Amino acid sequence: IIGGKVPDFVCVDGRKAVIEVFGYYWHSESQIGPLVSLYKESGYDCLVLWDYDVNAQVVDRWKQFLGGQG
């Protein structure tokens, strides 16, 4: 739990990074900024993906976000 939120994925290799997967039905774009800011205040980088983004290319985006690690 980070700032009262439970991210979908947390980097566990010592880097402070989280990934949130938003569902179109449950989330709105207006939620992204405050959520990213909340994580940033706690020292975490945050990548937000939408449910419709999750496909064969999502691993490449994760690797890019995590600096080529993976």
Long-range contacts (C-beta under 8 A, 24 or more apart in sequence): 2-38, 2-39, 2-42, 2-44, 3-38, 3-39, 3-41, 3-42, 4-38, 5-35, 5-38, 5-39, 7-39, 7-44, 7-46, 11-66, 13-69, 15-45, 15-66, 15-67, 15-69, 16-42, 16-43, 16-44, 16-45, 17-44, 17-45, 17-46, 17-47, 17-65, 17-66, 18-44, 18-45, 18-46, 18-47, 19-46, 19-47, 19-48, 19-49, 19-62, 19-65, 20-46, 20-47, 20-48, 20-49, 21-48, 21-49, 21-50, 21-51, 21-54, 22-48, 22-49, 22-50, 22-51, 23-50, 23-51, 24-50, 24-51, 24-52
